[in-house]
């Protein structure tokens, strides 16, 4: 089995069963990363990360690991898998649950809401 076919099999099968819908999962990661980067002062308020950003930054992580051992099959498969996830999100806009969500200025959260007096965008942010 090639690295590409193995990546498609893993992403479309085992990982999807484990982590759920890939578009939803990438959007959730994008929301967390957007909040983190904004709180750290590294992302302007009008910029939102999306599924492409997450998938391709994860490809970058895997490439950085491959710099240590270019023959490491798991990292090769994972890098290809993240490109596959990006492709799936791009290929299905408007037709199923892996479409990219429109940008929003509101944080996307999947845990109970914080008390009203807590602003998630300024937690840990540098003071002016």
Buried (B, 14 or more C-beta within 10 A) or exposed (E): EEBBEBBBBBBBEEBBEEEEBBBBBBBBBBBBBBBBBBBEEEBEEEEBBBBBBBBBBBBEBBEEBBEEEEEEEEBBBBBBBBBBBBEBBBEBEEEEEBBBBEEEEEBBEEEEEEEEEEEBBEEEEEEE
